[in-house]
């Protein structure tokens, strides 16, 4: 990678930036889930690694959260953008060199930010934990270069019209930059109290609603038609999905603060938006399910489709939960419990991870023109992710319901701790399965790059999956 | 969703991407989805009329029901408080022992006491008073300072601090072993003559009593019942206690046994409730 930093743009092979992003994202995923497994062990076994401030839960938690969001998920997005955006425009990436620098500065900045968090230097706001220097760095050297590269590639396209995926990519990079600058306003304007709380959740929810969810969906809009060979079922549904997210989903932040003394109308507004997310979510799911017509055998046979459709189907429970758990009628019960933790993992480890996984699998094979090293290991990875995640989600959902009942019925806290203990152990088992699966993935993708069978010109990787 | 229905007959947008690999068809959204969308939008309209929701220049629409979260919360709280008020008023006036004697009040207090105990006591004494290593079990009927209701109330209000001098310096290794064996033997019904002599000479009986059954006003432990203040009740643990004492400032390895005073942390009513709850845990003495 380092040798390309100062090479001429023309001398850098096409797709290099995407490949660096791909492997960075996998490494961050291994690191992030490793930390997750470690943190889960601390909650399941209170005597596990004590006596050190650095390894206490309060120091380690944010490192896990931000490593998976800005390491794994966001870098996998960047990877997808670097090869899907040019492919859709029948062109090449506007600047491979900018892409390489983007990836380099991203890894440096993220490592630095996470080290600061680990040392306890934090803004103290959940999800926007990074201190202001790192926030500025992310806006200037991570989000903006990515946005410029994506926009310029779209502008330089050699096709008529813009494919659905690129609408989302183009809008997503714009929105995440704005979210970073505006969402950190408590730092620029020294906001405190309710204003700070509101902006914290404005940031946190919009990173999910305007970045992670739409970009993950955009990946599915590409992989499903590309791998199955079917045209996208409906241009119109794509439109409805895109515009309803972009126009209506920008102010649901208050639904994280339903018990706070925010203005009542703001909470109503947020709550209604939260329920309405079901409209675009179901639009998205139906569009892809209908695109799959006649190709359902690929859900079993093809690894990319297996990942993508699993992710797409998870959008249903995700948005059912998300839509209703934030209403006043339900939120008072589940607020502040493990239910929410389960929901957050359904969004990030369930829905979006499976979609990104497909993009990274497919992208590495397409760019390097090398067939997947081992289909068996890929299936192993899929099942470890799915089973690990399911154990995690089910156990934390049950733990959340127990905690909710404990909260409402004044059950002594210590009794709740005893009652939820088995589920904490189950969560650790689930998280550790995910981590193990990811180690296998890293090995599989490394071996693909090194010794994968070459794909001849004119053929696609998934067509050769079962050829020896 | 029959197989491959219309997959290639619906017209597309006329555009293609990725070297012709991707096209978008012009299918309409499914009817059920459109219905869902219009129903959702109708629901939004109704919601906005009923609840506070639309921001105006300096104010916002209040909704035709006049509902707010804080009103609902206050109404619910009032309902609970009205239910509890007659009991709370009586508890405030009565002593702990009188509450215990009144069967209706006593069962009311047992329930609210459980919540209080869980929040304020269970961290040390365990859930339901089951005890934790280093902290006394409250769910049995063995009491250091006495188990009647007034004493329990006093223990909670003023706290307790046990005290036993460290004998590690004044006893020889042999004497320490002997007296340990004697103490262990007390609960098992075996006798250890040499240990008994040390017990007498060193003045152990001065606190634990001639019969070694403990003296409640000093909080000294009953050594004959096989219930140990410092678990586990092994010879090793007993020997440690004798050698290092309890709360003996001169021995850095001494046992700690301090129950803090709750006089300024809880109200008198709460202390009364806890006293009744704890008394009932042990079955009453």
Interface residues (C-beta under 8 A of the other chain):
Chain A: X87 X88 X89 X90 X159 X160 X161 X163 X164 X222 X225 X226 X229 X230 X231 X232 X233 X234 X235 X236 X237 X238 X240 X258 X259 X261 X263 X264 X265 X266 X267 X268 X269 X272 X275 X276 X278 X279 X282 X283 X286 X289 X290 X293 X294 X328 X410 X411 X412 X413 X414 X415 X418
Chain B: X1 X3 X4 X5 X7 X12 X13 X14 X15 X16 X17 X18 X19 X21 X22 X23 X24 X25 X26 X27 X28 X29 X30 X33 X36 X37 X40 X43 X44 X47 X48 X51 X52 X53 X54 X55 X60 X61 X68 X69 X70 X114 X115 X117 X118 X119 X122 X123 X126 X127
